[in-house]
Amino acid sequence: MLSYEDALKIILTDVRPPATQTVSPSNALGHIAAEKIVGTENVPPFHNSAMDGYAVKSEAVHGANLNDPVILKVDGSTMAGDSPSKGGSGAWEIMTGAPVPDAYDAVIRVEDTLILEKNNQDRPTKISVMAEGFPGKNVRKAGTDFCPGDILLEKGDQITPHHIMALAALGQYNIPVSVAPKAAVISTGKELVDDIDQALLPGQIRNSNTPYLVQSLTSYGITATNEGTIFDEPEKFEQKIQDVLSKDIQIILSSGAVSMGRYDFVPDGLKNMGAEILFHKAAIRPGKPIVFARFPNGTAYFGLPGNPIASAVGLRFFAYPLIRKMRGMDPESHTTAILKNTFSKESLFRFFQKAHCYHDDDGRLIVDILPGQESFKIKPMLKQNCWAVVPEYGLSLDAGSMVDIYPLYPDLGIGGF
């Protein structure tokens, strides 16, 4: 039986480089940068005022204070959006964001001035300055935020609203991004009821795997379609897969029918359709019966076990690493936390555990492996904010041991921290 690491190496072998496309900043959220993007402009593009007030020559108001103000005439006015002015010999009324005229090197905020005279248009013509200035006071210099050559995105970065603000500020309109793979989700089992409004008959259960898989993938920027449920009929399964293969789909995920029972038809069905089964079963809990295969056209197939948590683990720790590579992203990193309670397991498998992490009074990151780890139990997920990964070696871990933890979903961070 393959170790998790060996299974992951197989999954990540011979992955085709992602195709690229260009998008505008307004459509870039969640996409992955296909190349490094550098700025080509100064931001701010010109010296501008950080305050409503008066632009002055700093030497003209040297030593000015409330008891010894400096009187200056006001030679003009500039608002945000006005063209830059050369200025004059006295002061210059200026609004926040307006270009600072060339003649001045400081701005005195309006609170530190007093209007002594106005013209017939109610504009100040003479002011009393009650605070001294210095070169650069309340002036936003051109290029003090961004300069040409500043890195905005590295190749493989996932684009966030922060990036979009920077891209928009710098006029970067066509953003090269990788094309995300598309996924199809299929469930198997005649016991499943897809219609949430339908009353259950004896022996039936509601299908929770498909909504989870589709929505999880969607939240990660992957277009995922629900291809329905196959009621333990191998012929219809093969028909459905052939139909999916005719579409623009790069990843297929099914849940159920991958174990050793008489109705676990997925492995044989895949072989019948020409898929190469690259592994069947991995030394993990939950989710040991997982299947990974590839079709001749390159479409990847994950046959996930039917229990909800086993299906979630298959998506999180097998399918998502492949999706990251298909999008041109670096492998995911993890963090470590201090195990709250002693943990024991019955086999030398890697265990993916529903867990809750938090910072204690000393600021240490603590992880508590939750009760209810059985793969059919969904309720503990409502308290879960991370996955604790217990390694293969050893059958127990003492309280205080360091344990690897992963966020619930890639790149979304450890829940609540």
C-alpha positions in Angstrom: 0.0 0.0 0.0 1.4 3.4 -1.0 2.4 6.0 1.6 0.8 9.4 1.3 4.0 11.0 0.1 4.5 8.3 -2.7 0.8 8.7 -3.8 1.3 12.5 -4.0 4.4 12.1 -6.1 2.4 10.0 -8.6 -0.4 12.5 -8.7 2.0 15.4 -9.4 4.0 13.6 -12.1 3.7 14.7 -15.7 1.3 17.6 -15.0 0.9 19.8 -18.1 1.8 23.5 -17.7 -1.3 25.6 -17.4 -2.6 27.6 -20.4 -2.7 31.3 -19.9 -5.2 34.1 -20.6 -5.4 37.8 -19.8 -8.0 39.4 -17.6 -8.7 42.9 -16.3 -8.2 43.7 -12.6 -11.9 43.7 -12.1 -12.0 40.0 -13.2 -8.7 38.9 -11.6 -9.7 38.0 -8.1 -8.7 34.5 -7.2 -6.7 33.9 -10.4 -3.1 32.8 -10.3 -0.5 35.1 -11.9 1.1 33.4 -14.9 4.2 35.6 -14.8 5.9 38.2 -12.7 4.3 41.6 -13.1 6.2 44.8 -12.4 5.1 48.4 -12.1 5.9 50.9 -14.9 4.8 54.1 -13.2 5.2 56.3 -10.2 2.5 56.3 -7.6 1.7 59.0 -6.7 2.5 60.3 -10.2 3.2 63.8 -8.9 3.9 65.6 -5.6 0.6 66.1 -3.9 -0.8 67.5 -0.7 -1.6 65.1 2.2 -3.8 67.8 3.8 -6.3 70.5 3.1 -4.3 73.7 3.8 -1.7 76.0 2.2 1.4 75.2 0.2 4.3 77.3 1.4 8.1 77.7 1.1 9.3 76.1 4.3 12.0 78.8 4.9 9.2 81.5 4.8 7.5 80.0 7.8 10.6 79.0 9.8 9.8 79.4 13.5 6.2 80.3 13.0 4.0 79.5 16.0 0.8 80.5 17.7 2.4 83.5 19.5 4.6 84.5 16.6 2.7 83.8 13.4 3.9 84.5 9.9 1.6 86.6 7.6 1.5 85.5 3.9 -0.6 86.6 1.0 -2.4 83.8 -0.9 -1.5 83.7 -4.6 -3.9 81.0 -5.9 -5.7 77.8 -5.3 -5.5 74.2 -6.5 -8.0 71.4 -6.0 -7.6 67.7 -6.5 -7.9 67.0 -10.2 -6.5 70.4 -11.3 -3.4 70.7 -13.5 -0.2 71.4 -11.6 0.7 75.1 -11.1 4.0 76.8 -10.8 2.8 78.8 -7.8 3.7 82.2 -6.6 5.8 84.0 -3.9 3.4 83.8 -1.0 1.2 80.9 0.0 -1.1 78.7 -2.1 -4.4 77.3 -1.1 -4.4 73.6 -1.7 -6.7 70.6 -1.2 -5.9 67.0 -0.2 -4.5 65.2 -3.3 -4.0 68.3 -5.3 -0.6 68.8 -7.1 1.8 70.9 -5.0 3.0 73.8 -7.1 6.6 73.8 -8.1 7.4 76.9 -6.0 6.6 75.2 -2.7 8.1 72.4 -0.6 5.7 72.1 2.4 2.0 72.2 3.2 0.6 73.8 6.4 -2.7 72.2 7.4 -5.7 74.5 7.5 -6.1 74.0 11.2 -2.7 75.8 11.7 -3.7 78.9 9.8 -6.1 81.8 10.2 -7.8 83.6 7.3 -7.2 87.3 7.6 -8.7 88.5 4.3 -10.9 87.2 1.5 -11.7 88.4 -2.0 -15.2 88.9 -3.4 -15.3 85.2 -4.4 -14.9 84.2 -0.8 -11.4 82.9 -1.5 -8.6 83.6 1.1 -6.1 86.3 0.0 -4.1 86.7 3.2 -3.5 84.2 6.0 -1.7 83.9 9.3 0.5 80.8 9.6 0.8 79.5 13.2 3.0 76.5 12.6 6.4 76.1 11.0 7.2 74.0 8.0 10.0 71.9 6.8 10.8 70.5 3.4 8.4 67.7 2.6 5.9 68.5 5.4 2.5 67.1 4.5 3.7 66.5 0.9 3.3 63.0 -0.7 6.3 62.8 -3.0 6.0 61.3 -6.5 7.0 57.6 -6.4 6.9 57.2 -2.6 4.4 54.4 -2.9 5.4 52.6 -6.2 8.3 53.2 -8.5 8.9 51.7 -12.0 10.2 48.1 -11.5 8.4 47.4 -8.2 7.1 43.8 -8.1 3.3 43.7 -8.0 2.8 40.0 -8.5 5.2 37.0 -8.5 4.5 34.1 -10.9 2.2 31.7 -9.0 0.7 34.3 -6.6 -3.0 34.1 -6.0 -4.5 37.5 -6.8 -6.3 39.1 -3.8 -8.2 42.4 -3.5 -4.9 44.0 -2.2 -3.2 43.1 -5.5 -6.2 44.4 -7.5 -5.9 47.8 -5.7 -2.2 48.0 -6.7 -2.8 46.8 -10.3 -5.6 49.4 -10.7 -3.5 52.2 -9.2 -0.7 51.4 -11.7 -2.9 51.1 -14.7 -2.1 47.4 -15.2 -5.1 46.4 -17.3 -4.2 43.0 -19.0 -3.1 40.6 -16.3 -1.7 37.3 -17.5 -3.2 34.5 -15.4 -3.2 30.7 -15.6 -6.4 29.0 -16.8 -7.9 27.1 -13.9 -8.8 23.5 -14.6 -12.5 22.5 -14.7 -13.9 19.7 -12.6 -16.8 17.3 -12.7 -18.3 15.7 -9.6 -20.2 12.4 -9.6 -21.7 10.4 -6.8 -22.5 6.7 -6.7 -24.9 4.7 -4.6 -28.6 3.8 -4.9 -29.1 4.8 -1.2 -28.4 8.5 -2.1 -31.1 11.1 -2.4 -30.1 14.3 -4.2 -33.3 16.2 -3.8 -33.0 17.9 -0.4 -36.8 18.3 -0.2 -37.5 14.7 -0.7 -38.6 12.6 2.3 -36.2 9.7 3.0 -37.4 6.2 2.5 -36.1 3.3 4.7 -32.4 2.7 3.7 -31.9 6.1 2.1 -29.5 8.9 3.1 -29.1 12.4 1.7 -26.2 13.1 -0.6 -23.9 15.5 1.2 -20.7 14.7 -0.7 -21.6 16.3 -4.0 -22.6 19.7 -2.5 -19.5 19.7 -0.4 -17.2 18.9 -3.3 -18.8 21.3 -5.7 -18.9 24.2 -3.3 -15.4 23.6 -2.0 -14.0 23.6 -5.5 -16.0 26.7 -6.5 -14.7 28.6 -3.4 -11.2 27.8 -4.7 -11.8 29.3 -8.1 -12.5 26.0 -9.9 -15.5 25.7 -12.1 -17.1 22.4 -10.9 -20.3 20.8 -12.3 -22.6 18.3 -10.6 -22.9 15.4 -13.0 -25.4 13.6 -11.0 -25.6 10.3 -9.1 -25.1 6.8 -10.5 -27.2 4.2 -8.7 -24.7 1.3 -8.6 -25.1 0.6 -12.3 -21.6 0.0 -14.0 -23.0 0.6 -17.5 -24.5 3.9 -16.6 -21.3 4.9 -14.8 -19.2 4.3 -17.9 -21.7 6.2 -20.1 -21.6 9.1 -17.7 -17.8 9.2 -17.7 -17.7 9.0 -21.5 -20.1 12.0 -21.6 -17.9 13.9 -19.1 -14.8 13.1 -21.1 -16.4 14.7 -24.2 -16.5 18.1 -22.4 -13.8 20.6 -21.4 -13.1 18.9 -18.1 -9.6 18.3 -16.7 -10.5 16.6 -13.3 -13.2 14.1 -12.5 -14.1 13.4 -8.9 -16.5 10.6 -7.8 -17.4 9.5 -4.4 -18.2 5.9 -3.4 -17.8 2.5 -5.1 -14.0 2.3 -4.8 -13.6 -0.3 -1.9 -13.7 -4.1 -2.1 -17.5 -4.7 -2.1 -19.4 -6.5 -4.9 -20.8 -3.1 -6.1 -17.6 -1.2 -6.0 -17.4 -0.9 -9.7 -15.3 2.2 -10.2 -11.8 0.6 -10.7 -13.0 -1.9 -13.2 -15.1 0.7 -15.0 -12.1 3.0 -15.3 -10.0 0.1 -16.8 -12.8 -0.7 -19.3 -12.6 2.9 -20.5 -8.9 2.8 -21.1 -7.8 4.8 -18.0 -4.5 3.9 -16.3 -5.0 3.3 -12.6 -1.9 4.8 -11.1 -2.8 3.7 -7.5 -5.6 2.2 -5.6 -5.4 2.6 -1.8 -3.1 4.6 0.3 -1.9 4.2 3.8 -4.1 6.9 5.3 -7.1 7.3 7.5 -9.7 8.2 6.6 -9.9 7.5 2.9 -7.7 4.4 2.4 -9.6 3.0 -0.7 -8.9 6.2 -2.8 -8.2 5.6 -6.5 -6.2 7.8 -8.8 -6.2 7.3 -12.6 -5.5 9.1 -15.8 -7.3 8.9 -19.1 -5.4 8.9 -22.4 -6.5 12.5 -23.0 -4.8 13.6 -19.7 -8.0 13.9 -17.6 -7.2 13.1 -14.0 -9.7 10.9 -12.1 -10.0 10.8 -8.3 -12.2 8.0 -7.0 -13.0 9.1 -3.4 -14.5 6.9 -0.8 -18.1 7.4 0.0 -18.0 8.4 3.6 -18.2 12.2 3.9 -14.9 12.8 5.8 -13.0 10.4 3.6 -14.3 12.2 0.6 -13.3 15.6 2.1 -9.8 14.3 2.9 -9.3 13.0 -0.6 -10.2 16.4 -2.0 -8.2 18.4 0.5 -4.9 16.4 0.5 -4.9 14.6 -2.9 -6.9 16.7 -5.4 -6.0 20.1 -4.2 -2.2 19.6 -4.5 -2.8 18.6 -8.1 -5.1 21.6 -8.7 -2.4 23.9 -7.3 0.2 22.5 -9.7 -2.2 22.7 -12.7 -2.7 26.4 -11.8 1.0 27.1 -11.7 1.2 27.5 -7.9 3.9 26.4 -5.5 3.3 23.5 -3.2 1.3 24.4 -0.1 3.1 25.0 3.2 1.8 24.2 6.6 2.5 25.2 10.2 2.9 23.3 13.4 1.0 23.4 16.7 1.4 21.9 20.2 -0.9 18.9 20.7 -3.3 19.5 23.6 -4.1 15.9 24.5 -2.4 12.5 24.1 -3.4 10.9 20.8 -3.3 7.2 19.9 -4.0 5.3 16.7 -4.4 1.7 15.7 -2.2 1.5 12.6 1.0 2.9 11.1 -1.0 5.1 8.6 -1.0 8.9 8.2 -4.1 10.2 9.9 -5.9 13.4 8.8 -7.9 14.6 11.8 -10.6 17.1 12.4 -9.1 19.6 14.8 -9.4 22.9 16.4 -6.5 25.2 17.0 -6.1 28.4 19.1 -3.6 30.5 20.8 -3.2 30.0 24.6 -2.4 32.8 27.1 1.3 32.6 26.3 0.6 33.0 22.6 1.5 29.4 21.7 -0.5 27.7 18.9 -2.4 24.8 20.4 -4.2 22.1 18.5 -7.0 19.9 19.9 -7.9 16.8 17.9 -11.7 16.7 18.2 -13.8 13.8 19.3 -15.9 12.1 16.6 -13.2 11.2 14.1 -15.2 8.5 12.4 -15.4 9.1 8.7 -19.2 9.2 8.6 -19.4 12.0 11.3 -20.0 15.4 9.9 -21.0 17.3 13.1 -17.4 17.7 14.4 -16.6 19.7 11.2 -18.8 22.5 12.6 -16.2 23.0 15.3 -13.2 22.3 13.1 -11.0 25.1 12.0 -8.0 23.1 10.8 -6.7 19.6 9.9 -4.2 17.9 12.2 -1.9 15.5 10.3 -0.5 12.7 12.4 2.5 11.0 10.7 2.8 7.3 9.9 5.5 6.4 12.4 4.4 5.5 16.0 1.0 4.6 17.4 0.8 7.5 19.9 1.7 11.1 20.5 2.1 12.6 23.9 0.4 15.8 24.9 2.9 18.7 24.1 4.2 17.0 20.9 4.4 19.2 17.8 1.9 18.3 15.1 1.5 19.6 11.5 -1.7 21.5 10.9 -3.3 22.7 7.6 -6.1 25.2 7.1 -9.5 23.8 6.3 -9.1 24.8 2.7 -5.9 25.9 0.8 -4.7 29.5 1.2 -7.6 30.5 3.4 -5.5 30.4 6.6 -6.0 28.7 9.9 -9.6 29.4 10.7 -10.0 32.3 13.1 -6.4 33.3 13.3 
